[in-house]
Amino acid sequence: MLLQKISISSKKSKSVEFVNNKKTKKMAYNSELVNRVRERLSIEENIEVEEKKMFSGLSFLVNGKMCINISHDNLMCRYSAELEDEVSEKKGFLPMIMKGKQLKGYCYVEPHGFQKSDDFEYWIKICLDYNPSAKASKKSIEESRFERKAK
């Protein structure tokens, strides 16, 4: 059987894929925004960055913990829940809703909220500031235990 693969995307976003005229689910994220985050994280010292497809986009894990995600044209940020009131007043802020409830310490940021370099830096900074105290997922904890045993 011959499979024909056709990808449809805008210049900035990677999104829809068709295989034999059937739409398949594909991660959607703005590649320019990914590069912007990647470049910004590359100047940080003493961090390990891993990119992983998750949350319908591309996540940047810093030191094994989800820090920032790109989903379509938005940033998804992980920050201290203590900043919720401050963060919710920022332009572009969208609350993250899971199972009908707002998930504090996480939000989406629309493009107009990080277009300016100062605004972009604000979001990156609060994510990086929170990262050392953020809890790692159970899966990443188990993986690091396995890696230590293998050594």
Residue pairs with C-beta under 8 A, 6 or more apart in sequence:
3 19
3 20
4 19
4 20
5 17
5 18
5 19
6 17
6 18
6 19
7 14
7 16
7 17
7 18
7 26
8 15
8 16
8 17
8 18
9 15
9 16
12 30
12 31
12 32
12 33
12 73
13 28
13 29
13 30
13 31
13 72
13 73
14 26
14 27
14 28
14 29
14 31
15 26
15 28
15 72
16 23
16 26
16 28
17 23
17 24
17 26
18 24
27 53
27 56
27 57
27 58
28 56
28 57
28 71
28 72
29 57
29 58
29 70
29 71
29 72
30 70
30 72
30 73
33 70
33 73
33 75
33 111
34 58
34 70
36 120
37 60
37 68
37 70
37 75
37 124
38 49
38 51
38 60
40 120
40 121
40 124
41 47
41 49
41 60
41 62
41 68
41 124
42 49
44 128
47 62
47 63
47 128
47 131
48 62
48 63
48 64
49 60
49 61
49 62
50 60
50 61
50 64
51 58
51 59
51 60
51 61
52 58
52 59
52 61
53 59
54 66
54 69
55 69
55 71
55 76
56 71
56 72
57 69
57 70
57 71
57 72
57 76
58 69
58 70
59 66
59 67
59 68
59 69
59 70
60 66
60 67
60 68
60 69
61 67
61 140
62 68
62 127
62 128
62 131
63 131
63 132
64 136
64 140
64 144
65 131
65 134
65 135
65 136
65 137
65 140
66 78
66 134
66 137
67 78
67 127
67 128
67 131
67 134
68 75
68 76
68 77
68 78
68 123
68 124
68 127
69 75
69 76
69 77
70 76
71 108
73 110
73 111
74 94
74 108
74 109
74 110
74 111
75 108
75 109
75 113
75 114
75 123
76 96
76 106
76 107
76 108
76 109
77 87
77 106
77 107
77 108
77 109
77 123
77 126
77 127
78 105
78 106
78 127
78 130
78 131
78 134
79 87
79 105
79 106
79 107
79 126
79 127
79 129
79 130
80 105
80 126
80 129
80 130
80 133
81 104
81 105
83 126
84 104
84 105
87 93
87 107
87 126
88 95
88 107
90 109
90 113
90 119
90 122
91 112
91 113
91 119
92 109
92 110
92 111
92 112
92 113
92 114
92 119
93 107
93 108
93 109
93 113
94 107
94 108
94 109
94 110
95 102
95 103
95 107
95 108
96 102
96 103
96 106
96 107
96 108
97 103
105 130
109 123
113 119
113 123
114 120
114 123
136 144
